[in-house]
Amino acid sequence: MIEPLPDLPDGVLGFRFSGHVTKEDYDQILAPALMQRITDGAKIRLAIVIGDDFDTFEASAMWEDMKFGFGSGVTHPSLWERTALISDHDWVEHAMSLFGWLMPGDAREYPMAKLDDAIAWLGA
């Protein structure tokens, strides 16, 4: 499931991934919010919280994410300002160390205990 994060600073989008993330979650929640920012020409400052209860990212959701990243994400790199991945999963830290350089803009990984720091960095 993907849920929007409440009470974020102006200009910051945030989402929490938990349980089983489906293509429908991606298509109905995450992608429309990002596309609206792109359509508006607004800078993208994005928080992704991957909760302890996160289980799986459905293959079709991953495919949608890749299509978005290599489509609208790549064609509008100047809009991607900051991305924060917040999680205590070891694999997130490893993925960021391997692939973070592929992300447009500035991307950082934070542990859950530093969620407020991540949101502050995004809102600065």
N, CA, C and O of each residue as an XYZ file, in Angstrom:
496
protein
N       0.837     -1.158      0.000
C       0.000      0.000      0.000
C       0.896      1.240      0.000
O       1.968      1.256      0.605
N       0.433      2.259     -0.684
C       1.098      3.558     -0.679
C       0.118      4.560     -0.105
O      -1.023      4.659     -0.558
N       0.570      5.307      0.902
C      -0.268      6.321      1.526
C       0.473      7.656      1.520
O       1.677      7.698      1.775
N      -0.240      8.749      1.231
C       0.397     10.065      1.323
C       0.771     10.378      2.772
O       0.048     10.006      3.697
N       1.888     11.053      2.966
C       2.295     11.504      4.295
C       1.586     12.824      4.597
O       1.520     13.705      3.740
N       1.059     12.962      5.812
C       0.385     14.211      6.178
C       1.370     15.262      6.686
O       2.512     14.956      7.028
N       0.902     16.497      6.726
C       1.592     17.597      7.405
C       3.023     17.829      6.939
O       3.941     17.929      7.754
N       3.206     17.915      5.639
C       4.536     18.176      5.084
C       4.670     19.662      4.748
O       3.669     20.343      4.527
N       5.899     20.159      4.710
C       6.099     21.565      4.314
C       5.589     21.802      2.893
O       5.504     20.871      2.093
N       5.258     23.036      2.593
C       4.818     23.388      1.242
C       5.864     22.933      0.230
O       7.066     23.103      0.434
N       5.386     22.360     -0.850
C       6.276     21.937     -1.927
C       6.887     20.563     -1.749
O       7.627     20.109     -2.621
N       6.601     19.886     -0.645
C       7.156     18.551     -0.396
C       6.059     17.510     -0.560
O       4.990     17.619      0.040
N       6.332     16.510     -1.373
C       5.460     15.343     -1.508
C       6.036     14.229     -0.653
O       7.254     14.100     -0.531
N       5.171     13.430     -0.065
C       5.665     12.321      0.738
C       4.704     11.157      0.718
O       3.485     11.326      0.690
N       5.285      9.962      0.733
C       4.492      8.742      0.668
C       5.112      7.679      1.560
O       6.331      7.600      1.712
N       4.235      6.860      2.149
C       4.677      5.744      2.973
C       4.320      4.453      2.265
O       3.169      4.228      1.890
N       5.331      3.607      2.087
C       5.135      2.290      1.497
C       5.041      1.286      2.632
O       5.909      1.240      3.504
N       3.983      0.481      2.618
C       3.818     -0.554      3.636
C       3.170     -1.780      3.009
O       2.540     -1.700      1.955
N       3.338     -2.902      3.674
C       2.722     -4.133      3.190
C       3.114     -4.441      1.765
O       4.291     -4.405      1.405
N       2.119     -4.744      0.963
C       2.297     -5.127     -0.433
C       1.945     -3.932     -1.320
O       0.791     -3.502     -1.341
N       2.911     -3.397     -2.044
C       2.691     -2.266     -2.937
C       2.330     -2.808     -4.318
O       3.069     -3.596     -4.909
N       1.161     -2.361     -4.820
C       0.647     -2.865     -6.092
C       0.767     -1.828     -7.205
O       1.047     -0.655     -6.958
N       0.552     -2.283     -8.419
C       0.506     -1.393     -9.574
C      -0.608     -0.361     -9.395
O      -0.441      0.805     -9.753
N      -1.733     -0.787     -8.846
C      -2.849      0.134     -8.616
C      -2.453      1.231     -7.628
O      -2.807      2.395     -7.818
N      -1.719      0.863     -6.574
C      -1.223      1.875     -5.629
C      -0.393      2.905     -6.377
O      -0.578      4.111     -6.217
N       0.517      2.411     -7.189
C       1.416      3.286     -7.934
C       0.622      4.186     -8.887
O       0.819      5.400     -8.925
N      -0.290      3.557     -9.662
C      -1.058      4.288    -10.678
C      -2.050      5.286    -10.086
O      -2.310      6.326    -10.691
N      -2.607      4.985     -8.916
C      -3.666      5.811     -8.354
C      -3.167      6.837     -7.334
O      -3.843      7.834     -7.079
N      -1.997      6.602     -6.752
C      -1.551      7.485     -5.673
C      -0.247      8.209     -6.010
O      -0.206      9.439     -6.031
N       0.810      7.454     -6.273
C       2.125      8.062     -6.465
C       2.263      8.757     -7.823
O       2.615      9.935     -7.878
N       1.993      8.053     -8.900
C       2.196      8.610    -10.241
C       1.387      9.886    -10.490
O       1.939     10.846    -11.030
N       0.098      9.938    -10.119
C      -0.647     11.186    -10.378
C      -0.076     12.397     -9.640
O      -0.048     13.500    -10.185
N       0.371     12.196     -8.421
C       0.950     13.315     -7.665
C       2.230     13.817     -8.333
O       2.441     15.024     -8.449
N       3.071     12.905     -8.764
C       4.309     13.305     -9.441
C       4.015     13.955    -10.788
O       4.629     14.962    -11.140
N       3.079     13.382    -11.544
C       2.748     13.957    -12.855
C       2.147     15.350    -12.711
O       2.380     16.210    -13.559
N       1.377     15.585    -11.651
C       0.815     16.920    -11.438
C       1.928     17.937    -11.223
O       1.871     19.046    -11.753
N       2.943     17.558    -10.441
C       4.089     18.460    -10.227
C       4.799     18.751    -11.546
O       5.153     19.894    -11.832
N       5.001     17.708    -12.344
C       5.679     17.878    -13.627
C       4.851     18.762    -14.551
O       5.390     19.668    -15.187
N       3.559     18.513    -14.630
C       2.660     19.317    -15.464
C       2.686     20.783    -15.049
O       2.655     21.683    -15.888
N       2.743     21.005    -13.733
C       2.785     22.372    -13.209
C       4.163     23.013    -13.350
O       4.311     24.215    -13.130
N       5.169     22.223    -13.714
C       6.536     22.746    -13.803
C       7.133     23.023    -12.439
O       8.069     23.813    -12.315
N       6.590     22.372    -11.401
C       7.043     22.595    -10.021
C       8.214     21.687     -9.683
O       8.313     20.568    -10.185
N       9.088     22.177     -8.837
C      10.210     21.372     -8.352
C       9.675     20.185     -7.550
O       8.661     20.286     -6.859
N      10.370     19.078     -7.658
C       9.960     17.875     -6.945
C      10.897     17.646     -5.774
O      12.100     17.447     -5.937
N      10.312     17.678     -4.596
C      10.987     17.328     -3.348
C      10.160     16.195     -2.765
O       9.012     16.389     -2.366
N      10.752     15.020     -2.721
C       9.999     13.798     -2.472
C      10.545     13.009     -1.294
O      11.742     12.736     -1.216
N       9.656     12.647     -0.380
C       9.997     11.763      0.743
C       9.316     10.422      0.501
O       8.106     10.361      0.281
N      10.090      9.365      0.542
C       9.559      8.008      0.464
C       9.940      7.306      1.756
O      11.120      7.086      2.032
N       8.926      6.955      2.548
C       9.137      6.224      3.795
C       8.811      4.756      3.532
O       7.691      4.412      3.154
N       9.798      3.911      3.739
C       9.604      2.477      3.564
C       9.549      1.881      4.960
O      10.574      1.666      5.607
N       8.329      1.620      5.407
C       8.091      1.200      6.776
C       8.611     -0.188      7.092
O       8.895     -0.989      6.201
N       8.728     -0.449      8.382
C       9.168     -1.774      8.838
C       8.219     -2.867      8.369
O       8.618     -4.023      8.228
N       6.957     -2.500      8.126
C       5.957     -3.468      7.696
C       5.896     -3.637      6.178
O       5.035     -4.353      5.667
N       6.817     -2.972      5.452
C       6.872     -3.149      3.999
C       7.230     -4.595      3.701
O       8.136     -5.169      4.306
N       6.494     -5.172      2.748
C       6.680     -6.583      2.412
C       7.221     -6.759      1.001
O       8.321     -7.280      0.815
N       6.457     -6.328      0.010
C       6.871     -6.538     -1.378
C       6.429     -5.377     -2.263
O       5.469     -4.665     -1.966
N       7.152     -5.217     -3.340
C       6.836     -4.256     -4.387
C       6.473     -5.102     -5.587
O       7.349     -5.678     -6.231
N       5.181     -5.184     -5.895
C       4.692     -6.010     -6.994
C       5.474     -5.719     -8.274
O       5.794     -4.566     -8.561
N       5.777     -6.757     -9.034
C       6.581     -6.599    -10.253
C       5.969     -5.568    -11.197
O       6.693     -4.774    -11.798
N       4.655     -5.573    -11.331
C       4.022     -4.616    -12.246
C       4.132     -3.183    -11.715
O       4.188     -2.237    -12.500
N       4.162     -3.018    -10.394
C       4.381     -1.683     -9.821
C       5.815     -1.235    -10.086
O       6.062     -0.070    -10.397
N       6.751     -2.162     -9.961
C       8.148     -1.843    -10.241
C       8.306     -1.453    -11.710
O       9.052     -0.528    -12.033
N       7.608     -2.152    -12.592
C       7.662     -1.847    -14.011
C       7.130     -0.427    -14.271
O       7.728      0.327    -15.039
N       6.009     -0.066    -13.633
C       5.463      1.283    -13.778
C       6.461      2.328    -13.287
O       6.616      3.382    -13.903
N       7.129      2.037    -12.191
C       8.118      2.955    -11.646
C       9.279      3.129    -12.618
O       9.756      4.242    -12.834
N       9.723      2.035    -13.196
C      10.825      2.120    -14.171
C      10.387      2.904    -15.406
O      11.148      3.731    -15.908
N       9.185      2.660    -15.897
C       8.683      3.390    -17.058
C       8.594      4.882    -16.757
O       8.959      5.712    -17.589
N       8.109      5.218    -15.565
C       8.023      6.625    -15.184
C       9.421      7.231    -15.092
O       9.674      8.312    -15.623
N      10.311      6.533    -14.424
C      11.674      7.035    -14.238
C      12.401      7.266    -15.547
O      13.097      8.268    -15.713
N      12.237      6.326    -16.484
C      12.917      6.466    -17.770
C      12.100      7.279    -18.768
O      12.571      7.556    -19.871
N      10.887      7.663    -18.394
C      10.048      8.505    -19.231
C      10.033      9.914    -18.683
O      10.954     10.698    -18.912
N       8.966     10.227    -17.953
C       8.792     11.588    -17.412
C       9.893     11.982    -16.442
O      10.271     13.152    -16.385
N      10.412     11.033    -15.683
C      11.485     11.345    -14.743
C      12.744     11.814    -15.448
O      13.362     12.794    -15.031
N      13.127     11.127    -16.508
C      14.348     11.454    -17.241
C      14.157     12.689    -18.113
O      15.087     13.475    -18.291
N      12.957     12.864    -18.655
C      12.751     13.994    -19.561
C      12.569     15.324    -18.833
O      12.523     16.380    -19.464
N      12.464     15.274    -17.508
C      12.329     16.494    -16.715
C      13.311     16.491    -15.537
O      12.898     16.713    -14.398
N      14.596     16.246    -15.787
C      15.535     16.119    -14.666
C      15.700     17.406    -13.860
O      16.009     17.353    -12.669
N      15.500     18.546    -14.490
C      15.692     19.801    -13.762
C      14.612     20.023    -12.702
O      14.803     20.834    -11.796
N      13.488     19.321    -12.800
C      12.425     19.471    -11.800
C      12.704     18.669    -10.534
O      12.181     18.993     -9.468
N      13.523     17.627    -10.643
C      13.815     16.764     -9.491
C      14.884     17.439     -8.653
O      16.063     17.445     -9.008
N      14.458     18.005     -7.540
C      15.384     18.754     -6.706
C      15.978     17.903     -5.585
O      17.198     17.835     -5.431
N      15.110     17.251     -4.801
C      15.595     16.457     -3.672
C      14.685     15.242     -3.458
O      13.463     15.326     -3.580
N      15.318     14.118     -3.138
C      14.585     12.909     -2.779
C      15.212     12.333     -1.523
O      16.432     12.200     -1.424
N      14.360     11.992     -0.563
C      14.820     11.350      0.671
C      14.134     10.000      0.797
O      12.907      9.906      0.765
N      14.938      8.962      0.940
C      14.426      7.628      1.237
C      14.648      7.393      2.720
O      15.775      7.455      3.212
N      13.558      7.122      3.425
C      13.628      6.973      4.876
C      13.220      5.548      5.224
O      12.092      5.131      4.960
N      14.154      4.804      5.821
C      13.878      3.403      6.129
C      14.960      2.837      7.030
O      16.090      3.324      7.059
N      14.590      1.806      7.759
C      15.565      1.052      8.544
C      15.946     -0.257      7.863
O      16.720     -1.037      8.416
N      15.415     -0.506      6.675
C      15.780     -1.714      5.928
C      17.208     -1.560      5.390
O      17.528     -0.563      4.744
N      18.043     -2.534      5.655
C      19.433     -2.491      5.167
C      19.511     -2.377      3.656
O      20.388     -1.697      3.125
N      18.598     -3.039      2.964
C      18.663     -3.047      1.502
C      18.470     -1.646      0.912
O      18.963     -1.374     -0.183
N      17.763     -0.754      1.614
C      17.573      0.612      1.111
C      18.912      1.347      1.103
O      19.263      2.008      0.126
N      19.645      1.224      2.192
C      20.960      1.858      2.266
C      21.898      1.307      1.192
O      22.634      2.060      0.556
N      21.865      0.000      0.998
C      22.719     -0.615     -0.024
C      22.305     -0.163     -1.428
O      23.154      0.137     -2.268
N      21.001     -0.121     -1.670
C      20.522      0.313     -2.983
C      20.929      1.757     -3.269
O      21.318      2.090     -4.388
N      20.838      2.609     -2.248
C      21.231      4.009     -2.439
C      22.725      4.136     -2.711
O      23.145      4.957     -3.526
N      23.524      3.323     -2.026
C      24.967      3.411     -2.256
C      25.331      2.927     -3.660
O      26.310      3.391     -4.245
N      24.548      2.002     -4.196
C      24.824      1.481     -5.539
C      24.188      2.315     -6.647
O      24.812      2.565     -7.678
N      22.938      2.747     -6.430
C      22.172      3.346     -7.513
C      21.737      4.785     -7.278
O      21.110      5.386     -8.150
N      22.054      5.344     -6.129
C      21.635      6.703     -5.820
C      22.111      7.720     -6.836
O      21.429      8.713     -7.090
N      23.270      7.484     -7.415
C      23.812      8.423     -8.395
C      22.955      8.494     -9.659
O      23.066      9.451    -10.424
N      22.101      7.490     -9.885
C      21.219      7.496    -11.049
C      20.003      8.409    -10.866
O      19.346      8.786    -11.836
N      19.720      8.753     -9.631
C      18.543      9.568     -9.350
C      18.833     11.024     -9.690
O      19.892     11.550     -9.350
N      17.875     11.677    -10.370
C      18.090     13.100    -10.664
C      18.007     13.928     -9.392
O      17.328     13.545     -8.440
N      18.684     15.043     -9.377
C      18.688     15.899     -8.196
C      19.533     15.298     -7.092
O      20.345     14.404     -7.328
N      19.333     15.795     -5.896
C      20.072     15.330     -4.731
C      19.244     14.262     -4.035
O      18.077     14.495     -3.720
N      19.825     13.104     -3.792
C      19.113     11.999     -3.137
C      19.888     11.563     -1.900
O      21.110     11.415     -1.931
N      19.151     11.362     -0.810
C      19.767     10.933      0.447
C      18.933      9.842      1.094
O      17.727      9.734      0.871
N      19.607      9.045      1.896
C      18.960      7.977      2.653
C      19.039      8.334      4.122
O      20.078      8.788      4.600
N      17.945      8.132      4.843
C      17.869      8.430      6.271
C      17.278      7.231      7.013
O      16.420      6.534      6.472
N      17.724      6.986      8.239
C      17.046      5.983      9.068
C      15.723      6.565      9.586
O      15.542      7.783      9.597
N      14.820      5.710     10.007
C      13.513      6.152     10.495
C      13.637      7.154     11.651
O      12.825      8.072     11.766
N      14.638      6.980     12.491
C      14.826      7.892     13.629
C      15.126      9.320     13.174
O      15.001     10.255     13.965
N      15.514      9.498     11.931
C      15.857     10.818     11.385
C      14.795     11.332     10.408
O      15.081     12.195      9.578
N      13.578     10.805     10.506
C      12.503     11.227      9.620
C      12.318     12.739      9.654
O      12.186     13.366      8.603
N      12.305     13.331     10.841
C      12.125     14.789     10.949
C      13.262     15.537     10.262
O      13.033     16.580      9.649
N      14.489     15.017     10.357
C      15.629     15.639      9.678
C      15.462     15.567      8.156
O      15.772     16.519      7.440
N      14.970     14.427      7.677
C      14.766     14.255      6.240
C      13.721     15.242      5.731
O      13.910     15.878      4.694
N      12.623     15.365      6.465
C      11.559     16.294      6.058
C      12.080     17.734      6.118
O      11.775     18.533      5.233
N      12.843     18.064      7.124
C      13.419     19.414      7.226
C      14.341     19.689      6.049
O      14.311     20.782      5.483
N      15.165     18.707      5.670
C      16.072     18.876      4.520
C      15.268     19.092      3.246
O      15.620     19.943      2.428
N      14.204     18.340      3.070
C      13.373     18.495      1.876
C      12.700     19.864      1.825
O      12.546     20.453      0.755
N      12.305     20.358      2.988
C      11.586     21.631      3.043
C      12.475     22.860      3.046
O      11.980     23.980      2.919
N      13.787     22.668      3.190
C      14.709     23.802      3.278
C      14.913     24.497      1.932
O      15.663     25.470      1.848
